[in-house]
Amino acid sequence: MKDAADHPLRYELVNELHARPSPRLEAPCTGVFLAMKEPMDAANRDRVRDVQHLAQLCARHGAPRPDPQAGHYKATLGRHKLRWESHTEFVTYAAFSRGLPPRPFDPSIGEVFPADWQTTAPGKRVAAVMIHVDILPDDPRDVLPRLEEWFAADSLASVWVLDQSAVVAGDFRIDPAGWMRFAIFVRPDTASGRIGRIVQRLLDLETYRAMSMLGLGRARDLTQQMNALDPLLNDIVQGMTDDARPAEAVLQDLLSVSARLESAATTHSFRFGATTAYEAIVMDRVASLRETRFMGGQMLTEFMQRRYQPAMRTAKSAERRLTAMLDRCERAGELLRTRVDVWRGAQNQEIMERMDRRADLQLRLQHTVEGLSVVAISYYAVGLLGYALYPLAHALHVDKAVLIAGLTPVVVGGVWLAMRRIKARLHAGH
């Protein structure tokens, strides 16, 4: 019963811990498993379509319809026990039945998931596994002939698991019917819960291995893109010291490369992040099996180190290279900005020098104009005073030329002093 003091999600989060328990299986039995993922943007898929497709399978076998909002589902389909789960990027179907078919790994066992039903699924198969669970003979060496018959010797991994309570074997190959095979031989006294955990860990291992390997395809595509962009970026960086190449042209080229790298980073970031997470789950499932060597065979850890880890290193290498190229673009942008700033500084310095020269020319021109103004004003002033004083000069018998000669220095001096005072008042006002 919920309490007002509880967080709204408390019960939901606790129930999630118990929503997907491992199956409880009795040996001998057979398991058929599918993992389906939509090719594009699977994390944001319409999950209602997944449930509708599950409902179609249930209708074929007369099982109850699932809840449209379900994230997991259990039902009985004829002689099979079905378990369906919805994950971030994919959905899984697991069907278990008692007993073993007359022919081990008979493709007819997979008909619980009809071919036409699989074809119409919203997603495509990323994992298809068939598991054969049998009782371990008194002499464990008796299983070796069967392993040699069922699996390819060059990639066969066979190990003791969980304190030698069972032998697990598989070659991680797809058989002609499209299934990957795993064989489990358990001791007669092995509990059903432990058998179920072994099966679940194997299914998780294969599912998350397949999902993480999607990053390898992305890494290869990304590597081709980076191989094409790397020379362009090198040319841009090396050409930044070429003064004959305009900064605007260099900037345009750099923006083009940076935009393509940023687009690639946006496109691939989710996949690389998911690949890292899935790889961690794979290695956790291998470790949780607590394997030990069986009859000198190859161990799962060795198989993963030789066949799986190189693919993961390739994906991580591509991701690191992309990050390094983005950093180079950023540094190139900083260098280009520095180059532009230096160029602008030189341009500003040149402009300031021109302004200084213009100011000096304007000052000289102003002095020249002032001198001409004094002459012009004085000329007109002398003429006016000459007319005004001519009657007085005539009465005093002073010649007009002598009068003008006497007035000229006085008028010029007066005008010059008046111009100085006006100029001083203007400077004092500023």
Secondary structure, 3 states (H helix, E strand, C coil): CCCCCCCCCHHHHHHHHCCCCCCCCCCCEEEEEEEEECCCCHHHCCHHHHHHHHHHHHHHHCCCCCCCCCCEEEEEECCEEEEEEECCCEEEEEEEEECCCCCCCCHHHHHHCCHHHHHCCCCEEEEEEEEEEEECCCCHHHHHHHHHHHCCCCCCEEEEECCCCEEEEEEEEECCCCCEEEEEEECCCCCHHHHHHHHHHHHHHHHHHHHHHHHHHHHHHHHHHHHHHHHHHHHHHHHHHCCCCCHHHHHHHHHHHHHHHHHHHHHHHHHHHHHHHHHHHHHHHHHHCCCEECCCCECHHHHHHHHHHHHHHHHHHHHHHHHHHHHHHHHHHHHHHHHHHHHHHHHHHHHHHHHHHHHHHHHHHHHHHHHHHHHHHHHHHHHHHHHHHHHHHHHCCCCHHHHHHHHHHHHHHHHHHHHHHHHHHHHHHC
